[in-house]
Amino acid sequence: MTPRARLSLPEFTALVAMMFATVAFSIDAMLPALPEIAQELSAQAPNRAQLVVMFFIIGMGAGTLVVGPLSDAFGRRPVILGGALLYCAGAFLASVAPGLDTLLAARLLQGIGAAAPRIVGLALVRDQYKGREMARVVSFAMTIFSLVPAIAPLIGSFIIAGFGWRGIFLSFIGFAALMMAWLGLRQPETLPPEARRALALRPLWQTIRQVMAIPVVRIATMVQTLCFACLYAMLASTQPIFDATFGQGANFAYWFGLIAVLAGSASFINATLVVRLGMRFLVMRTLQVQVGLAGSFALLAASGLLPEALYFALFVGWTVSVFMLAGLTLGNLNALALEPVGHVAGMAASVTGAIATVVAALIATPLGLVFDGTPVPLALGITALALLGAILMRRLPAR
């Protein structure tokens, strides 16, 4: 049988972007649904609805650890398609969940499945492109992907208006089905049988011990965890704050879109400055600035002296700064963590990414659960996380 030709660059880039977008769509489209989920499934403890976001992230982090080795053993296509089917099963279970606990279990399952297209999609690129060509494909895909957070809440709000919050999960199934059909019909397998490696847990455990024993890797991963925690806490809390604190629940999707567009500039700023200033300097200064911004906002919000319009404007501006923190730190910290472990970079990326994602979600969850109708607990929590991150950066060993 003659192997199918490689997809054209535009089609392949669009397919990869769709795989990357699975995670962002699955998180951001849910945000407008949190009030209705809380009302229907957790009326006595409405803050628990935020766990719908966190359980997906925890599942995704756990899946990140295993989908790479699975794709090395069984090929890229079977693992992506298998993960997408698991994602669909979780989405269907969520759509019929009778209670919040079932919904959270379904979201955990969804997150595990979503790790496959996100992580193995990158392996598809690496199999076919090298060096600058690979960077170009990933950059184009990430440019398309970056639009998703801006429009996903709006899409989610339209679906809720027409079909209720359970309809969002059916849209996830439709999205994944389209991606699976595209991949199954058009994308050839990129890892030939002779290049595959037997699945073994021992090398994975050895890699975890090896990479986490290196101080630079360990500290950079810890700081990355704290930065992810800031991001996840803000993601989970933004909609409740817009709704309960400022009465802007009906307009949340539009405000979130504006915030996402403004925060998207962080990646371009980082790309412009990182060569001249260095990764460590940018991470340290970003964390220090966030300590000042979050701490000042917490004090002003707690004072009760702010006029309503100014209070809201300051919150929107601070929210933009927290999302920008992710763009100015996470890529740099990932690069710092992987610098000493180039010989096992793929496995090390999975290990550090999984640890940072899961632990960050566990740290961020209490910040969402203590929401008291104001952004003060969130701002104080992010101040503490950014301060701890800045302290750890001072302990990062020189190269």
N, C-alpha and C positions, 0 to 999 in steps of 0.2 A: 504494500500500500504506500503510495507516494505521500510524504508528509505535506500538510498544508503550508502554504507560504506564510511568512510572518505578516502580521497586520501592518497596514500603513501607519506611519507615525501619528497622524491626527486621530485615527480611529483607536489605536492602542492607547494613546494619551487620554482620550475621553473615557475609555473603559476603565483605566486605572483610576481616573478621577472619580468615577462612579463608585468604585470599590472603596476608595478612601472616604468618600462622603457618607458611607453607611453609618459610621460612628456619629458624625456630627448631626446628621438628620435624625438619628435615633435618640439623641439627647435633646437637641434644641427644639424639635417639633413637639416634644412632650411638655415644655415649660408652660404654655398657655393652658394645659389641661390640669395642672396641679390643683387649682381651687375646686374644680368639679370632682376630681378624684378624692380630695379631702372630704368634701361634702357627702359623697356617696359611700365611701369605704372607711373613712377615719374621722367622722364628725367630732368624736370626743377628743381626738388628738390630731388636729389638722396639720401640725408641723411634720408628722410622719409621712405625709404625701411626698415630701422631698426625697425620701428614701428611694422613690421610683428612679430618680437620677443616679443616686449613689450605688444601688445594687447593680445597675447596668455597668457602671464604671468598674466596680469590683470584678464582675464577671469578665469584662474585657481584659482587665489586667491579668487575671488568672489564665485566660485563654492565650494571651500573648506569650506566656512561658512555654506553651506546648505546641502551638500551631507551626512554628518554625521547624522544629525537629520532625514533626509529622509530615510536613511537606518535603523535607529532605529524604524521607523514607518512602513515601507513597506517591510523590509527584505533586505539582502545584494545583492542577485542576481538581483532582478528587478532594483535596483538603478545602479549597475555596468553596466548592459546591457543597461539600458536607457541612462546612460551617454555616453556609447560607441556609441550608435546610434546617439546621439546629436553630438558627436565628428565626426562621419562619415559624417553627414549632413553638418557640417562646412567645412570638408575637400573637399566634393564635390562642395560646393558653391565656395570655394577658387579656385578649379581647373578650374572653368569657369568664374571667376571674370573678368568683363570687365575693371575695374579700381581699383586703390589702395584703395579707400574708401570701396568698396564692399569686397575686400580682407581682410581688417582690421576687418570688421564686421564678416566675416567668421572665422577669427582667434580668435576673442573674443568668438564666439560660440564654436569653437574647444576647447579652454581653459576651458570653463565651463564644457564641457563634459569630458575632460581629468581628472578633479578633482575626478570623481567618482571612476575609477579603482585605482587611486593613494591612496586616503584617505580610501575608503571603503575596498580596498584590505587589508589594515592594520587591519581593523575591522574583516575581515575574519580570520586573524591569531589570533587575540585576542579571538575570539569566541571558537577556537579549542585548543589553546595552552596557557599555563600560565608560568609565571616566566622565568626560564632559558630556557625552551623548546621554549617559544615564542621568546626570545632573539636569540636563535640559528637559528630559521627559518628566522627571519628578517635579521640577519647577513649574512646568506647564500644568501638570496635574494638580499641584498644590494651589496654583492660581485659581483654577476652576473650583477646587475644593473650598477655598477661602470664602467663596460667595455663599456657601450653604448656611453658615450661622446667621447671615444677614436675612435670609428668606425663609428658613425653616420654621421659626415661630409663626410667621404670617401664614404659611401653608397649613401649619397645625391649627391655627385659629379658624381658617376657612373650613377645614375638615370637621372641627368641633361644631361649628355653626350648622353644618349640613347633616352630620351623622352622629354627633356626640363624641365624647372622649374616646370611646372604644373604637370608633372608626379610624383613629390614628394608627392603631395596631394593624388594621387591615391594609392601610396605605403602606406600612412597612413591608408587609407580605408582598404587595404589588411591586414595590421598589426592588426587593430582593429577587422576585421572580423575573423581572426584566433583566437584572444584572446576570442572573444564572443563565437565562436564555441566550443573552449576548455572548457570555463567556463560553457556554457549551457549544454554540453553533459556529462561532467565529474564531475563538482563540485556541491555537494548538497548544499541546503540552510542551513546556519549555525545558523540562528536566528529563533527559532520556534515562531509561532503566539502568544503563551502565554507570551513570553518574550518581545514583541514589545511594544513601547510606542507611545501614540497618538502624532501626530505632532502639535506643538503649538509654536507660535512665542514669546509669553510672557516669557517663561523660557529662551529662547535664549537671549533676550534683557536683562533680569535680570542677566544672567551670564556675559554678556559683561560689564555691569555696575559694577558688583561685582568684577570681576577679574582685571579690569583696575583701580579700586580704590585702589588697593594694590601697594605701591611704588615699591617694588621689581619687580612685574609683569610688571608694566608700563615702568619702565626704561629698564629692560631686553628686552622688546618688542621693544622699541625705538632703542636700540643698534642693535638688530637683524635686524630691518628694514634698518639701515645704512649699515650693512654688506651685506645684500641681495642687496642693491642698488649698492654697489661696484661690486658685482658679475654680476648683470644684465647689468650694464653699460659696463663692460668688454666684456660680451657675445655679446652684440649688436654691439660693436665697433671693435672687434678683426679682423673680416674679412675685413672691409673697410681699416683698417690700414695696414694689410698685403698686400692688393692689391694696394691701392693708395700711401702709404708712401714707401713701400719697394719693390713693384713690384713682390710680392710672391703670387699673387692670385691663380695661377695655382697649387701651392704647398700647399695652405692653409690647405687642409684636412689632409695632412701628418703632418704638423707642429702642427695643433690642436690636432691630436692624440697623438703626443709626449708630448705636454703640459698637456693633460688630464692624461696620464700615470704618469708623474712626480708629478702632483698635487695630484693624488690619494693617495700618501704616507702620506698626511696630516691626514687622518683618522686613520692610524696606529700610527703615531706619537702622535696624541691626545690620543688615547686609552692607549698608553704607559705612557704618562706623567701626564694625568689628575688626577689619583689617588694620585700621589706623590705631584704634585704642586697645584692642585685645579683648578676648572673651572674659577673662577674670575681672578686668576693670568694669566692663559693661554690666556684668552680673552684680558686682558689689554696689555700684552706683545706683542701679535700678532698685535693689533691695533697700538701700538707704533712703532713697527718695520715697519709696512706698511706706517705710516706717513713718516718715514725716507726714505724708499725705493722709494715711489711714489714721494715725494718731491724732492729727489736727481735726480731721472730720469727726472722729469719735467724740472729742471734747466739745466741738461746736454742736453736734447733734444732741449730746447729753445736756447741754446748757439750757435748751428750750428757748433760746433767745432769737433763733433764726426766723426771719419771715418765710412763709410757706414757699414762695417762688424761689427764693435764694437757697433754701434747704433742698428743694428738689433739684435745682441746677447743680449744686455742689455734689449731691449724690450721683447724678448722671456722670459728671466729670470724674469723680472718684472711681466709679464703675469702669469707665473707659481706661483709667490708669491701671486697674487690676488686670484687665484683659491684655493691656499692652505689656504688663510685667511678664506674662507668659511668652509673648513674642520676643522679648528682649533677654530672656534667661534660659528657657527650656532647651532650645537648640544648642546654645553655647555650653550649657552644663552637660548635655548629652555628648558633645564633642570632647569636652574635658574628661569625662568618664571613660571614653573609649580610646583616648590617646595612648595609654600604656598597654592596651590589650589588642593591638591590631591583628595579632595572630589568631585570635578567636573573636573577632569583632561582631560577627553575626550572632553567635550565641550570647556574647556579653551584652549586646544591645537588647536581646530578649529578656535576659535576666534583670538588668538594671531597669528596663522599662516596666517589667511586671512588678518588681518590688516597689518602684516609685508610684505606680498607678494605684495598686491595692492599698498600700500604707497611707497614701495621700487621701484616698476616699474614706478610710477609717478615721483619719484625723479630722477631715472636713465634716463628717456626719454630725458630730455633737454641735458644731457651730450652727448648723441648720436647725437642729432640734431645740436650741435655746432661743430661737426667734421670739421676741416679746412684743412684736408690733412696731419695732423701730430697728434701724440699721446699726444701733450702737454695739450689741454683742458681736455682730459680724465684723465691724470695723476694729474693735478691740482684738478679736481673734486674729485678723489678718495682720494687725500691727505686731502682735507677738510672733506670728509665723515668719514675717519678713525680718524682724529683729534677730530671731534665732538663725535664720538663713545668713544674714550678714555676719553674725559672729562666727558661724561655721566657715564662711568664705575666708575669714582671716586665718583659719587653721589649715587651709588647703595648701599642701606642700608645693613648693616651686618645682618646676620641671627639672 
